[in-house]
Amino acid sequence: MRMLALLVAAVLVTGCLNEAPPVANYTNNTPPPLQNLSNSTPFKYSKLQTDIIFVTFHHTDECTECLKIGNYTNNTLHEYYPGELASGKISYYDVNLDVEKDNEFVKRYNVYYQTFYMIVRNPDGETGKELAAVWNYEGDEQAFENYLMGQINGVWG
């Protein structure tokens, strides 16, 4: 019963209903290895010292909302941060929870439902933050861009 309640809560929080037909599995997205984990705040370092990683976690039967968020993320990062993507300062991973159960991010953040994370790495370690608010913008790409850029600017200032 507890598991059912957790599953229902996860669907309600993420806004995903798994309505879309199955899509291709993503198995080539291996996150970089983790070094020196800590719980310190990542926001005291400059852009040169800090990397930002975005991760969309989804199932094989990816819902329409997850597909939109993935596309919006890709579009925003390529349009506004092409240099950071090319240099590795920003990266984006799309992780299929059904296929990549041993993915480092899945294990590290104990993810088992569709969600979206921003992970910040700096000399002190790594901090992950679930960005549940992205589901509020799945119907408005401009609002999503503003939200995502606000999250990035909150890290890099």
Residue pairs with C-beta under 8 A, 6 or more apart in sequence:
7 113
10 112
10 113
10 114
10 115
11 17
11 113
13 113
13 115
13 132
14 65
14 113
14 114
14 115
14 132
14 135
15 65
15 135
15 138
16 58
16 63
16 65
16 66
16 113
16 114
16 135
17 63
17 65
18 59
18 61
18 62
18 63
19 63
19 64
20 61
20 62
20 63
20 64
20 66
20 67
21 61
22 60
22 61
22 62
23 60
23 62
23 67
25 60
25 96
25 98
25 99
26 94
26 95
26 96
26 99
26 100
27 96
27 99
27 100
29 93
29 94
29 95
29 100
29 103
30 103
30 104
31 53
31 55
31 93
31 103
31 104
31 105
32 53
32 91
33 104
34 104
34 108
34 126
35 125
36 123
36 124
36 125
37 125
37 126
38 124
38 125
38 126
39 125
39 127
40 124
40 125
40 127
41 127
42 50
42 120
42 121
42 122
42 124
42 126
42 127
42 155
43 120
43 154
43 155
44 122
45 122
45 123
45 124
46 156
47 89
47 156
47 157
49 122
49 123
50 89
50 120
50 121
50 122
50 155
50 156
51 88
51 89
51 90
51 91
51 120
51 121
51 122
52 84
52 89
52 90
52 91
52 118
52 119
52 120
52 121
52 152
52 155
52 156
53 90
53 91
53 92
53 93
53 117
53 118
53 119
53 120
53 121
54 73
54 77
54 90
54 91
54 92
54 93
54 116
54 117
54 118
54 119
54 148
55 92
55 93
55 94
55 95
55 105
55 116
55 117
55 119
56 66
56 69
56 70
56 73
56 92
56 93
56 94
56 95
56 115
56 116
57 95
57 97
57 105
57 106
57 111
57 113
57 114
57 115
57 116
57 117
58 66
58 70
58 94
58 95
58 96
58 97
58 114
59 96
59 97
59 98
59 114
60 96
60 98
60 99
62 114
63 114
65 135
65 138
66 114
68 138
68 139
69 116
69 134
69 135
69 138
69 144
70 94
72 137
72 138
72 141
72 144
72 145
72 148
73 92
73 116
73 148
74 92
75 141
75 145
76 144
76 145
76 148
76 149
77 84
77 85
77 90
77 92
77 148
78 85
79 145
80 145
80 149
81 89
81 90
81 152
83 89
84 90
85 91
85 92
90 152
93 105
95 103
95 105
95 106
95 111
97 106
97 111
97 112
97 113
97 114
100 106
105 111
105 117
105 119
105 128
106 112
108 128
109 117
109 128
109 130
111 117
115 130
115 132
116 130
116 131
116 132
116 134
117 128
117 129
117 130
117 131
118 128
118 129
118 131
118 151
118 155
119 126
119 127
119 128
119 129
120 126
120 127
120 128
120 129
120 155
131 151
133 147
134 144
134 147
134 148
136 143
136 147
137 143
137 144
137 147
138 144
